[in-house]
Amino acid sequence: MKFPKSEKLCNEITIQKLFKSGKAEFQYPFRLVYIPNPEPTDLPPQVVISISRKNFKKAVDRNWIRRRIREAYRLNKTKLLNNEQKYTVAYLGIMYVAKEKIAFAEIQKKLIRLLPRLQ
């Protein structure tokens, strides 16, 4: 599975709408905010990943975490598919709320637990 540009959420207005009126799920170290699709589609959701500058002062650390989250999402985005092999989520925001770096295996395990709850 790939993670092309079309799956990255870059529109500021949509991002503000997502964090203002989206539904949320929490599983430490993540808080997922999402907007469901009115009806399931073949298009995967557009995703934005956020890491707090307050918790990680150095951009190197934020980028390190962002890369691991992106890879864990890329490998497991099929968990968002419903029984008819369609996506039920239109937009997805992944916020990293931990105050320390966590190993990739732990990040992936937590994301795997959280993604099926969005259906």
C-alpha positions as CSV (number, residue, x, y, z in Angstrom):
1,M,0.0,0.0,0.0
2,K,1.2,3.5,-0.8
3,F,0.6,6.9,0.8
4,P,0.2,9.2,-2.1
5,K,-0.2,13.0,-2.1
6,S,-4.0,12.6,-2.7
7,E,-4.3,11.0,0.7
8,K,-2.6,13.9,2.5
9,L,-4.9,16.6,3.9
10,C,-3.4,20.0,3.1
11,N,-6.4,22.3,2.9
12,E,-6.4,24.6,6.0
13,I,-10.1,25.2,5.9
14,T,-10.8,21.5,5.9
15,I,-8.3,20.9,8.7
16,Q,-10.0,23.6,10.9
17,K,-13.4,22.0,10.2
18,L,-12.0,18.6,11.1
19,F,-10.7,19.7,14.5
20,K,-13.6,21.9,15.2
21,S,-16.5,19.6,14.4
22,G,-15.1,16.1,13.9
23,K,-15.7,13.1,16.1
24,A,-12.9,11.9,18.4
25,E,-11.5,8.6,19.6
26,F,-8.6,8.3,22.1
27,Q,-6.1,5.5,22.7
28,Y,-2.8,6.6,24.4
29,P,-0.6,8.0,22.7
30,F,-3.1,9.0,20.0
31,R,-6.2,11.1,19.7
32,L,-8.0,10.5,16.4
33,V,-10.4,13.1,15.0
34,Y,-12.4,12.2,12.0
35,I,-15.3,13.2,9.8
36,P,-17.3,10.2,8.5
37,N,-18.4,9.8,4.9
38,P,-22.1,10.3,4.2
39,E,-22.0,7.0,2.3
40,P,-19.0,4.6,1.9
41,T,-16.6,5.2,-1.0
42,D,-13.6,3.5,-2.6
43,L,-11.4,6.6,-1.9
44,P,-9.3,6.3,1.3
45,P,-9.5,9.2,3.8
46,Q,-7.3,12.2,3.6
47,V,-5.0,12.3,6.7
48,V,-3.2,14.9,8.7
49,I,-0.7,14.1,11.4
50,S,0.0,16.5,14.3
51,I,2.7,16.5,17.0
52,S,2.7,19.2,19.6
53,R,5.6,21.7,19.4
54,K,5.1,22.2,23.2
55,N,6.0,18.6,24.0
56,F,8.8,18.2,21.3
57,K,10.8,21.4,20.9
58,K,13.1,20.1,18.2
59,A,11.7,19.6,14.7
60,V,14.0,16.6,14.3
61,D,12.0,14.8,17.1
62,R,8.6,15.8,15.6
63,N,9.7,14.6,12.2
64,W,11.0,11.3,13.7
65,I,7.6,10.6,15.3
66,R,5.7,11.8,12.2
67,R,7.5,9.3,10.0
68,R,6.8,6.4,12.3
69,I,3.1,7.3,12.5
70,R,2.8,7.7,8.8
71,E,4.4,4.3,8.2
72,A,2.2,2.6,10.8
73,Y,-0.9,4.2,9.2
74,R,0.3,3.3,5.6
75,L,0.7,-0.4,6.6
76,N,-2.6,-0.6,8.4
77,K,-5.0,1.7,6.6
78,T,-7.0,-1.3,5.4
79,K,-8.3,-1.6,8.9
80,L,-10.6,1.3,8.0
81,L,-12.4,-0.7,5.4
82,N,-15.9,-1.9,6.2
83,N,-17.5,-5.3,5.3
84,E,-18.1,-4.1,1.7
85,Q,-14.5,-3.1,1.2
86,K,-15.4,0.6,1.3
87,Y,-14.0,3.5,3.4
88,T,-16.4,5.1,5.9
89,V,-14.1,7.9,6.9
90,A,-13.6,11.1,4.7
91,Y,-11.0,13.0,6.8
92,L,-8.7,11.8,9.6
93,G,-6.5,13.7,12.0
94,I,-4.0,11.8,14.0
95,M,-2.6,13.7,17.0
96,Y,0.3,12.3,19.1
97,V,-0.3,13.3,22.7
98,A,2.5,11.5,24.5
99,K,5.4,13.5,26.0
100,E,8.1,11.0,25.1
101,K,9.2,9.1,22.0
102,I,7.7,5.7,21.7
103,A,9.1,2.7,19.7
104,F,7.6,1.9,16.3
105,A,6.2,-1.4,17.4
106,E,4.2,0.3,20.2
107,I,3.0,3.0,17.9
108,Q,1.8,0.4,15.3
109,K,0.1,-1.7,18.0
110,K,-1.9,1.2,19.4
111,L,-2.9,2.5,15.9
112,I,-4.1,-1.0,15.0
113,R,-6.4,-1.0,18.0
114,L,-7.7,2.4,17.3
115,L,-8.4,2.3,13.5
116,P,-11.3,-0.3,13.5
117,R,-13.2,1.8,16.1
118,L,-13.7,4.5,13.4
119,Q,-16.2,2.5,11.4
